[in-house]
Amino acid sequence: MFGKRPTGLSATPRLRPVAPALAPASGAPEPAIPARTSPTPAPSLAVVQRDEPAPAPAAQPMSSEQPRSDEYYQTKSMVFGALIEAIDVSQLAKLDTESAREEIRDIVSEIIRLKNVMMSIAEQEDMLDDICNDVLGYGPLEPLLARDDIADVMVNGAQKTYIEVSGKIQLTPVRFRDNSQLMNVCQRIVSQVGRRVDESSPICDARLPDGSRVNVIVPPLAIDGPALTIRKFKKDKLTLDQLTKFGSISQPGADILKIIGRVRCNVLISGGTGSGKTTLLNCLTRYIDDDERIITCEDAAELQLQQPHVVRLETRPPNLEGQGQVTMRDLVRNCLRMRPERIIVGEVRGPEAFDLLQAMNTGHDGSMGTLHANSPREALSRVESMITMGGFALPPRNIREMMVSSVDVIVQAARLRDGSRRITHITEVMGMEGDVIITQDIVVFDMGSEDANGRVTGRHVSTGIGRPRFWERARYFGESARLAAALDALEQKAHTA
């Protein structure tokens, strides 16, 4: 009825010089990242693991730090040039990351001593890290990617890099030598997942090894140089209990979400850009039983499911000849033949909405997806618009009847003006009256004013619904008592507030 019940090398050759094209340009303040010369694939050296933990949010924001001087970049350029002449990059690429980093540090330290470069120990350590990052990692971005308190990294050309911390955007002193070095970093990132970005294919979605989402757009579409945007994922995956501590949802509301994920409700998570839709989807999937077969479909694979039986699918852009593209709709249609029990679509943005609704309505209950919308009512309108734009010649009433029979719950997320992220609605789809879809809110966020620190206050309250439409599902899975307790707790909070 509602689905099943739970039951190395020792040293690097240093004598053969690399091609002159890898040497830094004359007078350049900072060298470009060298390209690998080995014709065969080499082990990835891009991910650099640090022994020290990522620094906590600094009391003094990065925007207040002073950029490094031109003299520092000139010295770094000289040391880097000597390093390039002393090593064989193709041999270095055969080492694992830590061995290659230690080898580079040893050679750079020797170069600094032989060149009689005058600098403090702290400055020398900074230069060692910078050069290692240029050769093995993502150059100037490495310190930002190592910080776990940063949610977004936004590079607007070589000279401007912004970050988002605690919901606020701030400028950093990080800069690249020029747009060529930034382009090298972009190509290094996207090549790891088999993508490319160049003048013929100037837009690319990719991901970092930790699942962080990457978007790159380069000239001629980006006028002022390559634009790189990284949506970082925290190393420690967030849970609903942590979201409760942050105030994103109340404890009874979190209990209701846990039950919704557990009892195989079909869920759409709606919200604006940066509102936390993907994070919330990750949290809900934690309550799926371990013995269920889950298939995920994404443009850039970023979901981090913890269950053992997960198949991850990812779209593919066209090749140089314009052939071989695999769209999201292709993935959703194919995964129906893979015997899924739950289908999870990272983001619904096109005609794949029709196939997802068909799947939800044909035995794949418990499926989930995210989409951009500002309210639960608007989310339903967006789904209808996406189906219509896909070329399906269906009457509007038939599309709405399909949505009513497919979607059980809509969870609305929002980022407020103070940068905090809140779950503002838990809404269930009830049915139709005439040509209008009827919904009812179970939990809403009652927004208050601002406190002395500029934080938006408010509370999650019950709308008085004593028995939601998915009550029978909860009873079938043995969760009705917990659902009743959560609804009662919400009502008591509303009366005592």
Secondary structure, 3 states (H helix, E strand, C coil): CCCCCCCCCCCCCCCCCCCHHHCCCCCCCCCCCCCCCCCCCCCCCCCCCCCCCCCCCCCCCHHHCCCCCHHHHHHHHHHHHHHHHHCCHHHHCCCCHHHHHHHHHHHHHHHHHHCCCCCCHHHHHHHHHHHHHHHHCCHHHHHHHHCCCEEEEEEECCCCEEEEECCEEEEECCCCCCHHHHHHHHHHHHHCCCCCCCCCCCEEEEECCCCCEEEEECCCCCCCCCEEEEECCCCCCCCHHHHHHHCCCCHHHHHHHHHHHHCCCCEEEEECCCCCHHHHHHHHHCCCCCCCCEEEEECCCCCCCCCCCEEEEECECCCCCCCCCECHHHHHHHHCCCCCCEEEECCCCCCHHHHHHHHHCCCCCCCEEEEECCCHHHHHHHHHHHHHHCCCCCCHHHHHHHHHHHCCEEEEEEECCCCCEEEEEEEEEEEEECCEEEEEEEEEEEEEEECCCCCEEEEEEECCCCCCCCHHHHHHCCCHHHHHHHHHHHHHHHHHC
